[in-house]
Structures are given as structure tokens and as C-alpha cells.
Amino acid sequence: MPANKPYAGTRLTIFLQKRILELRSIRTQAEIANETGFINTNMLSLIKTGSNRLPIDRVPALAKALKTDPRRLLQLALEQWVGGTAARTFDEIFGTIVTLNEIAWLNEIRDAAGNTDPTLTTRARSSVRAIFGK
């Protein structure tokens, strides 16, 4: 990765590029930057391309502007700030971060299963994967 873009290609930059593209029909990147509180609207572009890291204190506002889960965004931002080993340590201590969308899926599965603890069978796995075209 180029020296002037030390965070290019990280999971955060890939996520931002995709999410901003998904939202382009309803809001501009400048609007997202303004909603996040960036004085310089170019700052979001610098973060998206990997020139700068996302300041941790901007995670809640950016998550709201992107209409995404702040826990997931924080996880991606921490990877940039603390690096691979430290990020794995966070994962080891806190476990898998479950997003609000994933919680909704889990609640639906629990309701559908009558609040039992169903085993993930080959058939069930295939059914879930089929939902996503896999």
C-alpha cells in the first residue's frame, strides 16, 4: 500500500466505500461528512481512501449517518488504530461483536424454534445459505 495511504484496503475502507455507494441515491458523501461532524467534508474521503484513520470519537455519528451498526463500525475502526494483534486481543476478550441486524436474525430464529436450542444441521445451514444465494 502507498505510504500516503497507510490504511488503504483495510476492512474499514472497503466497508465505507461500499456503504457510501449504497447510500448515494439518498445522500451525498458531503452530507454524510457533515452529519458526522467533520468540519472539512474532505475528511471522509481521506478516511475512505485510507489516507487517514477514522477518529474513534466519530464512530457513533458516522454510524448514524451511514445507517449502520455502531458496534460493527467501532470494530473496523479499532482494527486500524490498534493493528492486527491488538484487534485479535479485543476479539478474544469481548468475543464476536453481534450487530443489531444479527440480533434481529437470532431473535427470529429463537421465535421460529419456539425458544429451543436447535442444532445447526446440514439442512438448516443449506437453507440459510440459500437465502443469500450461496
MDTraj code that builds the backbone (N, CA, C; nanometers):
import mdtraj as md
import numpy as np

residues = "MET PRO ALA ASN LYS PRO TYR ALA GLY THR ARG LEU THR ILE PHE LEU GLN LYS ARG ILE LEU GLU LEU ARG SER ILE ARG THR GLN ALA GLU ILE ALA ASN GLU THR GLY PHE ILE ASN THR ASN MET LEU SER LEU ILE LYS THR GLY SER ASN ARG LEU PRO ILE ASP ARG VAL PRO ALA LEU ALA LYS ALA LEU LYS THR ASP PRO ARG ARG LEU LEU GLN LEU ALA LEU GLU GLN TRP VAL GLY GLY THR ALA ALA ARG THR PHE ASP GLU ILE PHE GLY THR ILE VAL THR LEU ASN GLU ILE ALA TRP LEU ASN GLU ILE ARG ASP ALA ALA GLY ASN THR ASP PRO THR LEU THR THR ARG ALA ARG SER SER VAL ARG ALA ILE PHE GLY LYS".split()
xyz = np.array([
    [0.0840, -0.1178, 0.0000],
    [0.0000, 0.0000, 0.0000],
    [0.0885, 0.1241, 0.0000],
    [0.0476, 0.2301, -0.0676],
    [0.1296, 0.3510, -0.0765],
    [0.1504, 0.4157, 0.0607],
    [0.2646, 0.4823, 0.0772],
    [0.2972, 0.5452, 0.2052],
    [0.1961, 0.6533, 0.2423],
    [0.1375, 0.7195, 0.1423],
    [0.0418, 0.8259, 0.1720],
    [-0.0989, 0.7720, 0.1986],
    [-0.1161, 0.6407, 0.1868],
    [-0.2447, 0.5762, 0.2152],
    [-0.2211, 0.4501, 0.2981],
    [-0.1742, 0.4684, 0.4219],
    [-0.1361, 0.3527, 0.5032],
    [-0.2526, 0.2623, 0.5440],
    [-0.3754, 0.3111, 0.5311],
    [-0.4905, 0.2312, 0.5737],
    [-0.5741, 0.1833, 0.4555],
    [-0.5229, 0.2034, 0.3351],
    [-0.5944, 0.1593, 0.2147],
    [-0.6114, 0.0078, 0.2171],
    [-0.7274, -0.0375, 0.1743],
    [-0.7525, -0.1799, 0.1658],
    [-0.7893, -0.2463, 0.2971],
    [-0.8025, -0.1686, 0.4042],
    [-0.8439, -0.2278, 0.5313],
    [-0.9935, -0.2570, 0.5248],
    [-1.0389, -0.3367, 0.6186],
    [-1.1817, -0.3708, 0.6186],
    [-1.2684, -0.2464, 0.6359],
    [-1.2184, -0.1456, 0.7084],
    [-1.2949, -0.0220, 0.7262],
    [-1.3089, 0.0526, 0.5943],
    [-1.1994, 0.0691, 0.5214],
    [-1.2082, 0.1441, 0.3956],
    [-1.2973, 0.0718, 0.2951],
    [-1.2874, -0.0587, 0.2908],
    [-1.3722, -0.1368, 0.1997],
    [-1.5191, -0.1210, 0.2388],
    [-1.5471, -0.1272, 0.3694],
    [-1.6837, -0.1102, 0.4179],
    [-1.7366, 0.0287, 0.3821],
    [-1.6568, 0.1331, 0.4080],
    [-1.7009, 0.2700, 0.3798],
    [-1.7291, 0.2903, 0.2315],
    [-1.6395, 0.2431, 0.1467],
    [-1.6606, 0.2579, 0.0024],
    [-1.7927, 0.1951, -0.0396],
    [-1.8186, 0.0754, 0.0091],
    [-1.9415, 0.0042, -0.0273],
    [-2.0651, 0.0740, 0.0290],
    [-2.0601, 0.1118, 0.1558],
    [-2.1782, 0.1701, 0.2198],
    [-2.2120, 0.3078, 0.1614],
    [-2.1116, 0.3896, 0.1359],
    [-2.1358, 0.5216, 0.0771],
    [-2.1954, 0.5058, -0.0623],
    [-2.1479, 0.4086, -0.1361],
    [-2.2035, 0.3796, -0.2685],
    [-2.3500, 0.3357, -0.2573],
    [-2.3804, 0.2517, -0.1589],
    [-2.5180, 0.2058, -0.1388],
    [-2.6131, 0.3209, -0.1057],
    [-2.5630, 0.4227, -0.0388],
    [-2.6466, 0.5347, 0.0048],
    [-2.6521, 0.6505, -0.0950],
    [-2.5779, 0.6421, -0.2034],
    [-2.5642, 0.7575, -0.2916],
    [-2.6957, 0.8074, -0.3512],
    [-2.7969, 0.7222, -0.3588],
    [-2.9248, 0.7678, -0.4139],
    [-3.0036, 0.8522, -0.3137],
    [-2.9670, 0.8462, -0.1850],
    [-3.0423, 0.9234, -0.0853],
    [-2.9597, 1.0292, -0.0129],
    [-2.8255, 1.0208, -0.0193],
    [-2.7427, 1.1245, 0.0426],
    [-2.6034, 1.1252, -0.0186],
    [-2.5452, 1.2421, -0.0195],
    [-2.4114, 1.2568, -0.0767],
    [-2.3059, 1.2290, 0.0297],
    [-2.1857, 1.2086, -0.0166],
    [-2.0749, 1.1871, 0.0755],
    [-2.0532, 1.3125, 0.1602],
    [-2.0727, 1.4298, 0.1015],
    [-2.0582, 1.5554, 0.1764],
    [-2.1635, 1.5638, 0.2871],
    [-2.2854, 1.5201, 0.2596],
    [-2.3903, 1.5203, 0.3620],
    [-2.3543, 1.4250, 0.4759],
    [-2.3009, 1.3097, 0.4405],
    [-2.2594, 1.2125, 0.5422],
    [-2.1483, 1.2727, 0.6282],
    [-2.0519, 1.3381, 0.5639],
    [-1.9412, 1.4011, 0.6363],
    [-1.9937, 1.5096, 0.7304],
    [-2.0866, 1.5908, 0.6818],
    [-2.1449, 1.6959, 0.7662],
    [-2.2192, 1.6365, 0.8849],
    [-2.2985, 1.5319, 0.8616],
    [-2.3731, 1.4671, 0.9696],
    [-2.2793, 1.4055, 1.0731],
    [-2.1614, 1.3661, 1.0285],
    [-2.0627, 1.3064, 1.1177],
    [-1.9919, 1.4121, 1.2014],
    [-2.0008, 1.5380, 1.1561],
    [-1.9373, 1.6467, 1.2299],
    [-1.7997, 1.6838, 1.1802],
    [-1.7632, 1.6354, 1.0624],
    [-1.6343, 1.6736, 1.0057],
    [-1.6444, 1.8168, 0.9530],
    [-1.5569, 1.9042, 1.0007],
    [-1.5557, 2.0425, 0.9545],
    [-1.5142, 2.0464, 0.8084],
    [-1.4133, 1.9672, 0.7743],
    [-1.3678, 1.9544, 0.6369],
    [-1.4363, 1.8309, 0.5787],
    [-1.5287, 1.8512, 0.4847],
    [-1.6027, 1.7379, 0.4297],
    [-1.5110, 1.6416, 0.3541],
    [-1.3922, 1.6871, 0.3177],
    [-1.2954, 1.6016, 0.2500],
    [-1.2391, 1.4945, 0.3440],
    [-1.2561, 1.5137, 0.4745],
    [-1.2017, 1.4181, 0.5715],
    [-1.2582, 1.2785, 0.5494],
    [-1.3867, 1.2684, 0.5186],
    [-1.4465, 1.1374, 0.4939],
    [-1.3818, 1.0710, 0.3726],
    [-1.3524, 1.1477, 0.2721],
    [-1.2848, 1.0942, 0.1542],
    [-1.1455, 1.0428, 0.1910],
    [-1.0745, 1.1159, 0.2758],
    [-0.9415, 1.0730, 0.3196],
    [-0.9478, 0.9427, 0.3991],
    [-1.0514, 0.9289, 0.4791],
    [-1.0689, 0.8051, 0.5564],
    [-1.1072, 0.6913, 0.4626],
    [-1.1985, 0.7183, 0.3718],
    [-1.2475, 0.6163, 0.2785],
    [-1.1359, 0.5621, 0.1889],
    [-1.0434, 0.6471, 0.1504],
    [-0.9343, 0.6029, 0.0626],
    [-0.8149, 0.5474, 0.1389],
    [-0.8168, 0.5597, 0.2721],
    [-0.7086, 0.5030, 0.3522],
    [-0.5962, 0.5983, 0.3844],
    [-0.6127, 0.7258, 0.3557],
    [-0.5093, 0.8237, 0.3902],
    [-0.5094, 0.8551, 0.5393],
    [-0.6277, 0.8520, 0.5997],
    [-0.6426, 0.8800, 0.7420],
    [-0.7236, 0.7702, 0.8089],
    [-0.7069, 0.7597, 0.9411],
    [-0.7887, 0.6683, 1.0201],
    [-0.9157, 0.7406, 1.0635],
    [-1.0176, 0.6622, 1.0920],
    [-1.1413, 0.7175, 1.1461],
    [-1.1195, 0.7470, 1.2934],
    [-1.1344, 0.8738, 1.3348],
    [-1.1228, 0.9026, 1.4782],
    [-1.2306, 0.8259, 1.5557],
    [-1.1899, 0.7611, 1.6622],
    [-1.2812, 0.6766, 1.7399],
    [-1.4019, 0.7568, 1.7886],
    [-1.3814, 0.8829, 1.8243],
    [-1.4932, 0.9621, 1.8757],
    [-1.5960, 0.9972, 1.7682],
    [-1.5651, 0.9709, 1.6419],
    [-1.6593, 0.9972, 1.5322],
    [-1.7412, 0.8737, 1.4950],
    [-1.7093, 0.7597, 1.5551],
    [-1.7782, 0.6353, 1.5200],
    [-1.9300, 0.6449, 1.5392],
    [-1.9800, 0.6907, 1.6549],
    [-2.1264, 0.6945, 1.6709],
    [-2.1966, 0.7815, 1.5665],
    [-2.1432, 0.9000, 1.5404],
    [-2.2063, 0.9908, 1.4445],
    [-2.1978, 0.9358, 1.3025],
    [-2.0836, 0.8770, 1.2660],
    [-2.0698, 0.8213, 1.1317],
    [-2.1621, 0.7013, 1.1143],
    [-2.1727, 0.6183, 1.2169],
    [-2.2625, 0.5025, 1.2088],
    [-2.4058, 0.5490, 1.1861],
    [-2.4452, 0.6527, 1.2559],
    [-2.5806, 0.7059, 1.2395],
    [-2.5989, 0.7618, 1.0984],
    [-2.5016, 0.8364, 1.0494],
    [-2.5100, 0.8944, 0.9155],
    [-2.5126, 0.7864, 0.8076],
    [-2.4412, 0.6766, 0.8317],
    [-2.4362, 0.5655, 0.7356],
    [-2.5508, 0.4671, 0.7550],
    [-2.6313, 0.4892, 0.8594],
    [-2.7410, 0.3974, 0.8922],
    [-2.6874, 0.2547, 0.9082],
    [-2.5843, 0.2447, 0.9913],
    [-2.5208, 0.1150, 1.0150],
    [-2.4985, 0.0961, 1.1643],
    [-2.4637, -0.0223, 1.2024],
    [-2.4466, -0.0556, 1.3431],
    [-2.3162, 0.0035, 1.3975],
    [-2.3234, 0.0826, 1.5046],
    [-2.2014, 0.1426, 1.5591],
    [-2.1024, 0.0411, 1.6139],
    [-2.1509, -0.0737, 1.6598],
    [-2.0594, -0.1761, 1.7116],
    [-1.9692, -0.2301, 1.6014],
    [-2.0287, -0.2542, 1.4867],
    [-1.9514, -0.3052, 1.3725],
    [-1.8510, -0.2004, 1.3255],
    [-1.8959, -0.0755, 1.3175],
    [-1.8066, 0.0312, 1.2727],
    [-1.6914, 0.0511, 1.3713],
    [-1.7214, 0.0411, 1.4999],
    [-1.6159, 0.0530, 1.6006],
    [-1.5139, -0.0593, 1.5852],
    [-1.5605, -0.1795, 1.5619],
    [-1.4695, -0.2926, 1.5436],
    [-1.3745, -0.2654, 1.4266],
    [-1.4273, -0.2161, 1.3159],
    [-1.3449, -0.1884, 1.1987],
    [-1.2471, -0.0738, 1.2248],
    [-1.2926, 0.0283, 1.2975],
    [-1.2045, 0.1407, 1.3297],
    [-1.0925, 0.0975, 1.4235],
    [-1.1255, 0.0142, 1.5214],
    [-1.0233, -0.0328, 1.6153],
    [-0.9146, -0.1126, 1.5445],
    [-0.9521, -0.1872, 1.4435],
    [-0.8522, -0.2626, 1.3670],
    [-0.7477, -0.1684, 1.3090],
    [-0.7911, -0.0516, 1.2630],
    [-0.6954, 0.0453, 1.2082],
    [-0.6091, 0.1062, 1.3186],
    [-0.6680, 0.1340, 1.4323],
    [-0.5967, 0.2029, 1.5397],
    [-0.4989, 0.1130, 1.6138],
    [-0.5371, -0.0102, 1.6380],
    [-0.4530, -0.0938, 1.7240],
    [-0.3809, -0.2054, 1.6501],
    [-0.4132, -0.2267, 1.5256],
    [-0.3433, -0.3272, 1.4481],
    [-0.3951, -0.4675, 1.4702],
    [-0.3390, -0.5591, 1.3945],
    [-0.3864, -0.6965, 1.3918],
    [-0.3810, -0.7682, 1.5251],
    [-0.2666, -0.7662, 1.5924],
    [-0.2517, -0.8403, 1.7175],
    [-0.3448, -0.7850, 1.8242],
    [-0.3474, -0.6534, 1.8390],
    [-0.4332, -0.5929, 1.9406],
    [-0.5802, -0.6137, 1.9062],
    [-0.6149, -0.6056, 1.7777],
    [-0.7540, -0.6278, 1.7364],
    [-0.7969, -0.7703, 1.7696],
    [-0.7069, -0.8663, 1.7486],
    [-0.7386, -1.0050, 1.7837],
    [-0.7554, -1.0200, 1.9347],
    [-0.6787, -0.9417, 2.0120],
    [-0.6922, -0.9444, 2.1575],
    [-0.8290, -0.8918, 2.1983],
    [-0.8746, -0.7825, 2.1355],
    [-1.0090, -0.7313, 2.1626],
    [-1.1121, -0.8393, 2.1333],
    [-1.0971, -0.9058, 2.0181],
    [-1.1904, -1.0126, 1.9813],
    [-1.1885, -1.1252, 2.0839],
    [-1.0691, -1.1603, 2.1307],
    [-1.0562, -1.2692, 2.2274],
    [-1.1247, -1.2336, 2.3597],
    [-1.1098, -1.1091, 2.4011],
    [-1.1673, -1.0668, 2.5285],
    [-1.3184, -1.0443, 2.5184],
    [-1.3609, -0.9728, 2.4145],
    [-1.5011, -0.9349, 2.4027],
    [-1.5834, -1.0316, 2.3201],
    [-1.5170, -1.1215, 2.2484],
    [-1.5883, -1.2169, 2.1642],
    [-1.6363, -1.1531, 2.0355],
    [-1.7132, -1.2281, 1.9637],
    [-1.7657, -1.1806, 1.8369],
    [-1.8637, -1.0666, 1.8614],
    [-1.8431, -0.9571, 1.7926],
    [-1.9368, -0.8460, 1.8021],
    [-2.0598, -0.8833, 1.7217],
    [-2.1736, -0.8741, 1.7854],
    [-2.3000, -0.9073, 1.7204],
    [-2.3705, -0.7756, 1.6896],
    [-2.4017, -0.7548, 1.5625],
    [-2.4665, -0.6304, 1.5222],
    [-2.6155, -0.6343, 1.5530],
    [-2.6784, -0.5194, 1.5443],
    [-2.8226, -0.5121, 1.5679],
    [-2.8982, -0.5966, 1.4661],
    [-2.8520, -0.5991, 1.3418],
    [-2.9161, -0.6828, 1.2404],
    [-2.9031, -0.8303, 1.2750],
    [-2.7857, -0.8704, 1.3220],
    [-2.7655, -1.0099, 1.3593],
    [-2.8511, -1.0473, 1.4808],
    [-2.8676, -0.9550, 1.5729],
    [-2.9541, -0.9800, 1.6883],
    [-3.0972, -1.0043, 1.6416],
    [-3.1423, -0.9271, 1.5430],
    [-3.2775, -0.9466, 1.4884],
    [-3.2904, -1.0863, 1.4277],
    [-3.1872, -1.1313, 1.3555],
    [-3.1874, -1.2672, 1.2992],
    [-3.1956, -1.3709, 1.4108],
    [-3.1133, -1.3546, 1.5137],
    [-3.1129, -1.4501, 1.6249],
    [-3.2487, -1.4555, 1.6940],
    [-3.3085, -1.3389, 1.7154],
    [-3.4405, -1.3359, 1.7787],
    [-3.5449, -1.4068, 1.6930],
    [-3.5363, -1.3899, 1.5618],
    [-3.6315, -1.4559, 1.4714],
    [-3.6113, -1.6075, 1.4735],
    [-3.4851, -1.6500, 1.4761],
    [-3.4559, -1.7936, 1.4837],
    [-3.5098, -1.8512, 1.6140],
    [-3.4874, -1.7793, 1.7242],
    [-3.5371, -1.8270, 1.8537],
    [-3.6893, -1.8377, 1.8538],
    [-3.7549, -1.7375, 1.7975],
    [-3.9010, -1.7399, 1.7919],
    [-3.9494, -1.8554, 1.7045],
    [-3.8870, -1.8725, 1.5880],
    [-3.9271, -1.9798, 1.4959],
    [-3.9034, -2.1176, 1.5576],
    [-3.8017, -2.1280, 1.6418],
    [-3.7691, -2.2565, 1.7051],
    [-3.8423, -2.2762, 1.8375],
    [-3.9339, -2.1852, 1.8698],
    [-4.0074, -2.1985, 1.9963],
    [-3.9175, -2.1829, 2.1170],
    [-3.8158, -2.0988, 2.1026],
    [-3.7188, -2.0731, 2.2101],
    [-3.6483, -2.1980, 2.2589],
    [-3.6299, -2.2933, 2.1669],
    [-3.5473, -2.4102, 2.1977],
    [-3.4056, -2.3775, 2.1537],
    [-3.3182, -2.4707, 2.1623],
    [-3.1788, -2.4517, 2.1214],
    [-3.1500, -2.5459, 2.0052],
    [-3.1966, -2.5093, 1.8846],
    [-3.1837, -2.6018, 1.7722],
    [-3.0380, -2.6178, 1.7268],
    [-3.0056, -2.7397, 1.6894],
    [-2.8738, -2.7692, 1.6342],
    [-2.8682, -2.7200, 1.4904],
    [-2.7548, -2.6677, 1.4514],
    [-2.7374, -2.6239, 1.3132],
    [-2.7062, -2.7473, 1.2287],
    [-2.8088, -2.8004, 1.1683],
    [-2.7932, -2.9199, 1.0850],
    [-2.7456, -2.8791, 0.9464],
    [-2.7067, -2.9782, 0.8688],
    [-2.6656, -2.9534, 0.7304],
    [-2.7806, -2.8910, 0.6522],
    [-2.9014, -2.9420, 0.6751],
    [-3.0193, -2.8895, 0.6052],
    [-3.0461, -2.7438, 0.6432],
    [-3.0385, -2.7128, 0.7731],
    [-3.0618, -2.5757, 0.8195],
    [-2.9544, -2.4816, 0.7638],
    [-2.8295, -2.5265, 0.7652],
    [-2.7196, -2.4461, 0.7108],
    [-2.7439, -2.4182, 0.5628],
    [-2.7849, -2.5197, 0.4887],
    [-2.8127, -2.5029, 0.3452],
    [-2.9262, -2.4041, 0.3226],
    [-3.0285, -2.4117, 0.4080],
    [-3.1424, -2.3201, 0.3953],
    [-3.1002, -2.1753, 0.4186],
    [-3.0216, -2.1530, 0.5210],
    [-2.9745, -2.0163, 0.5494],
    [-2.8863, -1.9664, 0.4356],
    [-2.7951, -2.0494, 0.3887],
    [-2.7059, -2.0089, 0.2802],
    [-2.7853, -1.9813, 0.1531],
    [-2.8921, -2.0562, 0.1297],
    [-2.9747, -2.0358, 0.0103],
    [-3.0403, -1.8980, 0.0113],
    [-3.0762, -1.8491, 0.1290],
    [-3.1332, -1.7157, 0.1404],
    [-3.0402, -1.6114, 0.0798],
    [-2.9116, -1.6329, 0.0955],
    [-2.8111, -1.5382, 0.0477],
    [-2.7488, -1.5786, -0.0857],
    [-2.8105, -1.6772, -0.1503],
    [-2.7627, -1.7189, -0.2829],
    [-2.6302, -1.7919, -0.2813],
    [-2.6024, -1.8637, -0.1725],
    [-2.4749, -1.9353, -0.1636],
    [-2.4960, -2.0840, -0.1652],
])
top = md.Topology()
chain = top.add_chain()
for i, resn in enumerate(residues, 1):
    res = top.add_residue(resn, chain, resSeq=i)
    for name in ("N", "CA", "C"):
        top.add_atom(name, md.element.get_by_symbol(name[0]), res)
traj = md.Trajectory(xyz[None], top)
